């Protein structure tokens, strides 16, 4: 899947012409480019004629001019969906999905930016997308400096027939066979529908703990973006996804080894079969939630999975299991603020999405068991606030109906996150309106966010507030303050630039 891209950045003028008459005004400012230079490298994958020119614009335009160039096309009628599609595909073609993190966050963050966009008022709708455009350029430059990876064309001679493509893909992934998987995934993409493909990928994304949950995140986020931009763009995304899922971080072939990252998945594949057939018909149980939360605090990954199976077999509703998992990641934020805890939040968000979306009953059980196993692995020594417990978080004094309460909360974030969390809990209980808090938090991400994790975390946590049972969700949202930006944080500068470009 690799080819050079040294001539790749010389084709801006050709791209502008293809995009339409408005692009012709750029020609006076650009050097002439030969027809040969305007072509992609022979081995680079190419997209459909409808989206390829816009992808090329994102790839070829210098970072300091990209927002303005995209804005000029939006003013002439370029739509949101096309910008989103081009952003995802530009990342897929230009940025190596190994490891599934670091510079590859430019791809992982596309869905997070999209979620923030659709949840925002119309006046803010473009802000997260333009942030992601700018972030893509920094990741693209980093990829060039690290070897200049580009997705190559498919080896069509190795693509299996439609009738056998699914089985060939699954077997290649089980063998961790990269060339076979790359060819087979193209046949798989061309032979069946999206749901059948997702059912396979969401299980593969959760099978191992390498890349601290990023594999599951990539499965969920790519799927959600494809649902927004259209399945016609799926094949290159699935190729990138399969290649990323086969990243073993220097380990021996997992198919021939017994490695710590793979053990929970292998145990849970068997444990899932031992959960009763009527597991979804259980009753909501606060006691069951507390039992699992206690296990997540102190016990092993295996203990956590076995506790989930025990609760489901005992007749406890799956919602009570998820309540414990969401409370567990919130508590981890309190105990250990930073990258590890925020990835526990974002991977739980991804696994919950997969759980809701897959059509396979056994896979649903497997995903719950894996999520439970992952949280003790994220837990580590649980530094930070040490033994802080989310169910013991107490509200701080806050005047009921105080219109400045949100300003007060986010002003505290920079210097005292625990106090800000306690004030958040008081605010939510007094006002009973989480929407205002969520909107304020999201706007601060737009103004202050300077890292992909700001978008990934906020989109996951603010979405999952609504996935937690009502009696528990205020504490979950209060715990999110441990990784949200505060009003005293430095502005990122892109908001003003974006608004100026679009005006």
Steps between C-alpha positions, in 0.01 A plus 500: 500500500800729463618727222703820488337839482796728418325636190165497674504862620566659160152482352306788661425680176350193334280444803372858493403476134307177553311654791340759278522849356553666838824308537646665189574813698771306682704442185659843500648427842634151427789361297411309186467125545544247223233242422738228614557668837125545549440127505509299819787255542415192297473275803286732716136408549262740327147589602188564294509789251238682708714525816858463374549870408393618844724243671787625287427856608535401865818306430672759285406835653751631756379501858511878529254537208275194530222644715463799274496288183234266639295794628500661157347183353243477778389853420453385138289200601733220615302290747579375848473133406758532222745680728457228763553224241810662357644553848460132590636374168797737498601360837445141393718542190778705656546389861621158606259335747785357704501549784126566514560828680757782502495664153211271399276697733436720197278216375363389838387855581288548186194338654553684828509830314189396308313416821598836648390672181153348474438565871592868470293804407520599136737787577761252630437216254824538301735564792586136588530402134743781426699406809522144363609630159786689660591198714512279190770721352720468808457121499567483127828686549595268783428195284726638227779551753457143626522325163236648269246216512219488245230239448573305182259359244337166568671187369200403288647164403488394866142618574289189573164436327193649667375161613813432708617852587352515850649171610834587337509831688415350838759225457768750395427717804514196727841413352610866525588471131530856366518448121218247502283720720555807281387317189214320673354812661449654157309193389305506827409867451373429149296193587273569801322782678624737767338326797657164423840662466461697822411185694837355404706813553360601839602164643848523345542852638437374853701178491830635642620780726782633282485875430301555826157479345574689179411201285144492633487878469605486135234240422224707660613839375559391141161330491321800634669728248416263214137511605517878461689520170372189319602137462645567154817617677535186711762286326813711563384570854458126564844432356655755735298358788605139436865607474473688829331211680789273403752724675671283761749761630804279443351191665540154348208385289210479749353207309806300600555647848340542841542871572349713780323735256308207349412296809185689609353469151564129481353437843198718432425338166432182700337674795250676272360160404422425865267796548133402504297543185254737671772734628335812355182443705652575841392764750679826575696455821682769694658228709631329188652829381671550836637143500658542158637845584667354811654227282630754251670692781708221644487174306658363182384514139388138522307568821321793337385294202388214721300742717318627188412143400386422853273806514342430162440137591349616829240705317657846527421724202781592259426869569617444857824353363555801276421734789787345692735525202417868446533571873830314494652717228370814671666394823822425317496858370479621858776271619737528209432803279687491169544298184446153647170584666366696204564199276302286742211742434538510122547123464195434719302740281616308192425158646155615616428630149608165356284319756198707396567466128603139440231257397678199650385395846818318599710796389297727731587277792865489395519879480367544853744243635792664319408847620493370857839335451655814351420729792729328755773512232448877472489533878869446568598638841205744493714800602362853490242526776579149617191347652242753379161335438247632256205384711634704792541826306317773696348815351660830595308806616344669199209741500189360333419688181833683491542605136873528549536146628642362175753782478601423857538128428717536192711769663584245771604231252849637441599508869275261692324231300359323805328819612374553144363143495321552830351827374393324181314239702331775701408686182349194332296416808379858549433591138407158368622609157813332372459642148626844599803344668571280196469793259735712713753216522489440126547870421809508720639205305458704182672801655772324700547155348849454361523122485296221341433360847302811590251415226510123543444518874236771503293341222509164678430621853229748406328235289523231766329719758178394328600132503524486880189438711341829621581438866873473424562726203558826691802353678633365172476845340653665806798262474554606137618838627831335582585499129305794357659839425452793732416858414845620611680269255671658201294549182608296198455785250320290239151625585575854387683377193210270406238770544707748302542247218127429486383860528 
